Amino acid sequence: MKLEEVNTNIGLDPAVSVDIVTADGKAQKLSVEGGTLVLTEGSSRLRCWPLHNIKIKTDFSGGVSIEAGGETLSWTSNIERCKTSLNRLTQIVLTASLPVGMGQPSDAALAALLEDSEPDDTDAERRVKRLGDRLARLDALNVAGMLAAATEGGGAQLAAKLEAGSAAGTALSTRLSRLEALTRAAPAALHARSGAARSDAAARALLVELTEIYEWLDNPALKDLDTLSEISLATADGRARALRAAEALRNALRAERTASTARLRLGAVRERLRRLARAKDNLAALLARHLNNALIHLANEAHAPTPNTRRSHHSELMPYAPFMRWLKDMDDKAYDGLVKVYVSTWSRVHEREARVWCDGTRNSLNTQTATVDDLLDEVLTMVESTCNAEQDFCTQFFYLDVDVKSDNSDGERSEKSDGGERNEQKKNTSETKKLLGELFPALETELVSLVGSIEKHEPYGAMRALACVGRRVLGEGGEGSEVGGGEARWSRAALAAVAVAAKRGADRAVADRLAALNDAVKQAAKKPKCGILSFIPELEEMSSVCESIFARGRRADLDRWYLSLATAMLRTIQLAEHPRTPRAVVQMENYHRLHACVSSLRVTALDSLRRDARMRYSEALKQYVTQYFGRPLEKLAQFFERVGEAVASGVKEDEVCYRTAFSKHELRRLLALYPAHEVRKSLHRLYRTVEKHLSEEGGLLQVVWRAMQEEFIAQHVALQARIASCYPGAGLTLPLSTQDILDAFSDIAREH
């Protein structure tokens, strides 16, 4: 269709224009000029489009959009001021897009467009789209009617048609708006307009409700409830059937908590729930009776155990674990009763076993058929295996690690949040600890009694028991690391109490040694020589034995014992006295032996004590040498002391010999008092004195003799130096040279 034909047929009004605003707020205008739609801004002509090549769309909020050549432009307008202009502009554009010669629509066609032919359509979006299409068709028919009226020359008729079309469009727009609002507010309201639809919806809802009630209360799995008393729980098939019925019953009764109030008001539902409750009581009684008989029967068999039947009750009872879970959830009384039956029957079995183990170990100690460590390890191994097996069984059989009553749990072991898991684990650990404590009531007493027997059997029995039990509790490294992913074992807690008893026994043994230190001094006073006090060899023996005992375990207690014993020994040696042995000798010999013992231990905690013992030994040695060696050339020593005082007062060394008191004649007289053979005799007497004081077990005779030799040489060198400085050229010398002194000391040592 040509543009000239469109303009001729429709009689376009060039005065039509609409004020519009762009998205960025610029004021523009759309106007019709001939067969063209023109976009202007102020006095500037921006764009133009042929009317038959564009599509124009408006909405109720004043929005205007044009599609032309695949491009879409949008503006906004004042709907109140420009409503008439927008309608005329829309009619002009739609009319221009119609083919020439399109006839006038009939009243029946208009009525068909206005009538909703599908009132029961439940798809609101599709219905809105359909009404929008009808609105566009009505607009096109209005334009066609205007064209027909114009061609017939009836201006009044055209005005009437336009008015009627506008009113129909307004009514349809109002209806469309109401439909959209209704769709947003109540999507199901459209479908409810139909009585048949409402009946169908009610029937479907009733069917769903009845289906849910049926699946809840009349599940096929509940068909065995009436025949549960006939099911044999001794067979695997019977247990499977009973378990299916029990789980279905459990799920049905648990669902009552979340059921709606309306359902619970139904008489049939209430009656069915009462029947299910009676079935639950009957099933709980059946399970409790069967499990009670099984527990008692297996316990009676265990009173005369054989290697093939020992602890076989675990494997025989485990198939009934799901029923215990069911009872824990559905019948607390029955569950608690079975737990008490198990504890009361099997606690006697375990008590008898523990007594037999400990008595057998005591008999073996008396006959000395094996070492203490091997015997105690064997008992502890049996205790650990029994306790761990019982803990694993009770945890799984009685579901101690699962809160089966939790609303979020169906009785299975599942993951939980960190906080809830910690609280639940703490609660479950407490329950497990309580149950196992009741199962093994006499275990700790028997083991502590056994440790006491071992303590009496040998002096280091408590140490052996502590090391052996400590390795079980804390591990080989003594760090308390858990085996198996950090699983808490009740047996470790039970053995920890035994370890505490063994530690107390070992502490008592050390305390007895500390109390006996003074007795050792008293016993030494009765001997001719003091020698080494008896507690030092005892410490050496203890260190030798305990180092092998604690070689593979925690030695903190051993180091603490070493420190307390060695410290007390230092104090005792310091105060020790002997009627026939000089105090310096008592200290020297015992400090030396204690230092050697502590040094051999290589314990870091004893380093300061080792240094202290070494220092005290050196001081005692020096004191003894000074006291008993003294100055063999006493008169010469006194003479040269006076010489030294004169030199100190200002007399020159080479002028001292001119004084009468320090003359060469006086010095020769004193030297004559100490001939070589007399000096040797005095050394012989000194050696016998030292030999009389020192003990053979101390082994310090040669050490002391060498210290005296060094002291004599030091005095000899000092005197010879003073003679050389004060009496030069006089030809005066001491009776013995340094080599003579060395030979004399060596000869005396060899002679004795």
Secondary structure, 3 states (H helix, E strand, C coil): CCHHHHHHHHCCCCCCEEEEECCCCCEEEEEEECCEEEEEECCEEEEEEEHHHEEEEECCCCEEEEEECCEEEEEECCHHHHHHHHHHHHHHHHHHCCCCCCCCCCHHHHHHHHCCCCCCCCCHHHHHHHHHHHHHHHHHHHHHHHHHHHHHCCHHHHHHHHHHHHHHHHHHHHHHHHHHHHHHHCCCCCHHHCHHHHHHHHHHHHHHHHHHHHHHHCCHHHHHHHHHHHCCCCCHHHHHHHHHHHHHHHHHHHHCCCCCHHHHCCHHHHHHHHHHHHHHHHHHHHHHHHHHHHHHHHHHHHCCCCCCCCCCHHHHHHHHHHHHHHHHHHCHHHHHHHHHHHHHHHHHHHHHHHHHHHHHHHHHHHHCCCCHHHHHHHHHHHHHHHHHHHHHHHHHHCCCCCCCCCCCCCCCCCCCCHHHHHHHHHHHHHHHHHHHHHHCCCHHHHHHHHHHHHHHHCCCHHHHHHHHHHHHHHCCCCCCCCCCCCCCCHHHHHHHHHHHHHHHHHHHHHHHHHHCHHHHHHHHHCCCCCCCCCHHHHHHHHHHHHHHHCCCCCCHHHHHHHHHHHHHHHHHHHHCCCCCCCHHHHHHHHHHHHHHHHHHHCCHHHHHHHHHHHHHHHHHHHHHHHHHHCCCCHHHHHHHHHHHHHHHCCCCHHHHHHCHHHCHHHHHHHHHCCCHHHHHHHHHHHHHHHHHHCCCCCCCHHHHHHHHHHHHHHHHHHHHHHHHHHCCCCCCCCCCCHHHHHHHHHHHHHHC
